[in-house]
Amino acid sequence: MIRAVIPVLALILALALALLPAGVRNAAANSMTFDAMVIEVKDGDTLTVLRNRSRMTVKLPGIDAPELDQPFGLDAKRFAAKLVRGKVVTIQMSRPGNPIYGAVRFSRDRILALEMVKAGMAWATTTDKTSLFSEAQEAAKSARLGLWVNSEDEDPVPPWEWRAKKRIKK
């Protein structure tokens, strides 16, 4: 009896694995690192990914991108989309939940959050001035990239201040 069931179970398992999206590794649900397909870029620091037929929201830790209704908000969204939309990425989860917080690695181990800061499309939220994110932000400021383009005249409004002003107006 058991010998007859084993081939049937093997066939069911093979069919289930064949239905997974191409290029996406099947990882355990509680893995701290997993691959997923980016199906939507909501804004400069929030993505929707597809993993094992489940949609998940991923927030990029260590940065804060401009809100969509803020100057450079749409630019930040477009920049992130150009880098990762439609691609399989590796997510290193730093905090589970909904949304997931995790580093998004793509294309030869590049880190999306760091690329956003380097291009002047997001603020580094770390207070450690020696971190890669802080150094990238200082380089973007010096080169007047992205949201730092007019920083000689005035500093751009960080998104946390932008959101606070909007809450006060309500």
C-alpha positions, 0 to 999 in steps of 0.5 A, a space after each residue: 500500500 505505502 509503495 503505491 502511494 510514494 509514486 503518486 506523492 512524488 508526481 504531486 510534488 513535481 507538479 507543484 514545483 513546476 507551477 512556481 514562477 521561473 527563477 524564484 527559488 522555493 524557500 521555507 516560509 520562515 527563511 530570513 533570506 529568499 528570492 522573489 519577483 518585484 511586481 510593483 514599485 509603490 514608491 521609492 522605498 516600498 515594493 510589492 513582490 511575488 513569492 510562491 504565489 503570495 504577494 508581499 510588501 517589502 519596505 527598505 530599511 535604512 532609508 526614507 524616500 520622498 513621498 509621492 506628492 513631495 518633490 522627487 517622489 515620483 522620480 524616486 519611484 521611477 528610479 527604483 522601478 528602473 532598477 528592480 521592477 520585473 526582476 527576481 531579487 534576493 530579500 534579506 529580511 531584517 524584520 518579519 511582518 506586514 510589511 516585511 523590512 528587508 534589504 533588497 539585493 539585485 544584479 550582482 549583489 547591489 543593494 537597492 536602498 544604497 543605490 537609492 541614496 547614492 543617486 540622491 533619491 532617498 535619505 539615509 536614516 542612520 545616525 552613524 556617520 561612518 555607515 555606507 548609507 551616510 557616506 553615500 548621502 554625503 557623496 550625493 549631496 556634494 555632487 548635487 544629485 537627485 533631491 540634493 540638486 538645489 541643496 546649495 540654496 535650501 535643503 530639501 524637506 525630509 519625508 518624515 517632516 513632510 508627513 508630520 506637516 500633512 498630519 498637522 494640516 488635517 
